[in-house]
């Protein structure tokens, strides 16, 4: 893995979050049109069969992990601007966190966020999925310390000047 000091990153022609004096700034989106914005993010959590069984049966020492993780993800989406520097605080109109078993021992967490505004909700959906995955870990770690959050990625975003984007 390349260290940051050795990695070559091509500089942007005009960085959006850096002023000419080198200081950071939150981008001004005031002149952008308000449009319906939507994002869908996904996290995958891998665990042993015994942990999966306890999670499915809601027999964990800390209680029902799905309820806790769903609530944690929704709450996290609402706090994204407090957690991620330079993101805009948004009035979210919808946040959801859903769970499905993608394969044996592989929990899929899907989070969506929506608003009508001047900037996208990708970070809110990603934050919801990430915190829901971390909560699953926290709720199940008494049974298994080796649980792995294997991925977190954007599935789809809609709205704004760039329109629709979907992962392949």
C-alpha positions in Angstrom: 0.0 0.0 0.0 1.4 3.4 -1.0 1.9 5.9 1.8 0.3 9.3 1.3 3.7 11.0 1.0 4.7 8.7 -1.9 1.4 8.6 -3.7 1.1 11.0 -6.6 -2.2 12.8 -6.8 -2.9 15.0 -9.8 -4.0 18.4 -8.5 -7.3 19.8 -9.7 -7.2 22.8 -12.0 -9.3 24.7 -9.5 -10.0 22.9 -6.2 -13.6 23.6 -5.0 -12.9 23.7 -1.3 -9.7 25.6 -1.2 -9.5 29.4 -1.4 -6.6 31.1 -3.2 -5.0 31.8 0.2 -4.9 28.1 0.9 -7.7 28.0 3.5 -10.6 25.6 3.4 -14.1 26.7 2.7 -17.5 25.1 2.5 -18.6 25.5 -1.2 -21.3 28.1 -1.8 -24.3 26.3 -3.2 -26.6 29.3 -2.9 -27.0 29.9 -6.6 -27.7 26.2 -7.5 -31.3 25.2 -8.2 -33.1 23.2 -5.6 -33.9 19.8 -7.1 -35.0 16.4 -5.7 -31.9 14.6 -4.5 -31.7 10.9 -3.7 -28.8 8.6 -2.8 -28.5 4.8 -2.0 -25.5 3.4 -0.3 -24.6 -0.1 0.8 -22.4 -1.7 3.4 -21.6 -5.4 3.7 -20.9 -7.1 7.1 -19.3 -10.6 7.2 -19.8 -12.8 10.3 -19.6 -16.4 11.4 -22.7 -18.7 11.1 -23.3 -18.7 14.9 -23.3 -14.9 15.0 -25.7 -14.8 12.0 -28.0 -17.3 13.8 -28.1 -15.2 17.0 -28.6 -12.0 14.9 -31.5 -13.6 13.0 -33.1 -14.9 16.2 -32.6 -11.6 18.1 -30.9 -13.5 21.0 -27.9 -11.2 21.4 -26.9 -10.1 24.9 -27.5 -6.5 23.9 -30.9 -7.1 22.3 -32.3 -6.7 18.8 -29.3 -5.4 16.8 -31.5 -4.7 13.7 -33.6 -2.2 15.6 -30.6 -0.5 17.2 -28.7 -0.4 13.9 -31.7 1.0 11.9 -32.2 3.8 14.4 -28.4 4.5 14.6 -28.2 4.8 10.8 -31.1 7.2 10.6 -29.7 9.3 13.4 -26.3 9.3 11.8 -27.6 10.5 8.5 -29.2 13.5 10.3 -25.8 14.3 11.9 -23.6 14.0 8.8 -22.7 17.7 8.6 -21.5 17.4 12.3 -19.3 14.4 11.4 -17.8 15.1 7.9 -16.0 18.4 7.4 -17.2 20.7 4.7 -20.6 19.0 4.1 -23.7 21.1 4.1 -26.4 20.6 6.8 -29.4 19.3 5.0 -33.1 19.1 5.8 -33.7 15.4 5.0 -37.1 14.4 3.8 -36.5 10.7 4.0 -33.9 8.3 5.4 -34.2 4.5 5.4 -32.0 1.7 6.6 -32.8 -1.9 5.5 -31.2 -5.3 6.0 -31.0 -8.4 3.8 -28.8 -11.5 3.9 -26.8 -11.4 0.7 -25.2 -14.8 1.3 -24.5 -17.1 4.2 -22.8 -15.0 6.9 -23.0 -11.8 4.8 -25.4 -9.0 5.9 -26.2 -6.4 3.4 -27.2 -2.9 4.7 -28.9 -0.6 2.3 -29.4 3.1 3.3 -31.2 5.7 1.3 -31.6 9.5 1.8 -33.6 12.1 0.1 -34.1 15.8 0.2 -35.1 18.7 -2.1 -32.1 21.0 -2.0 -29.1 22.5 -3.6 -26.6 19.7 -2.9 -26.7 15.9 -2.9 -27.3 13.4 -0.1 -24.6 10.9 -1.0 -22.7 11.5 2.3 -25.9 11.1 4.3 -26.7 7.7 2.8 -23.1 6.6 3.2 -23.0 7.7 6.8 -26.2 5.9 7.6 -24.9 2.7 6.1 -21.6 3.0 7.8 -23.0 3.7 11.3 -25.6 0.9 10.9 -22.7 -1.5 10.1 -20.7 -0.3 13.1 -23.8 -0.8 15.3 -24.2 -4.3 14.1 -20.6 -4.9 15.0 -21.1 -3.3 18.5 -24.2 -5.4 19.1 -22.6 -8.7 18.1 -19.0 -8.3 19.2 -19.6 -10.3 22.5 -20.2 -13.3 20.3 -17.5 -12.6 17.6 -14.7 -10.1 17.5 -13.7 -11.0 13.9 -16.8 -9.5 12.2 -15.7 -7.6 9.2 -17.2 -4.6 7.6 -16.1 -5.4 4.1 -17.3 -2.6 2.0 -19.2 0.7 1.9 -20.1 2.2 -1.4 -22.5 4.4 -3.3 -25.1 2.4 -5.4 -27.0 5.3 -6.9 -27.5 9.0 -6.8 -30.1 11.2 -8.5 -30.7 14.9 -8.9 -28.7 18.0 -9.5 -26.7 19.1 -12.4 -25.0 15.8 -12.9 -28.3 13.9 -13.0 -28.4 10.1 -12.3 -25.4 8.0 -11.6 -25.5 4.2 -10.8 -22.7 1.9 -9.8 -21.9 -0.9 -12.2 
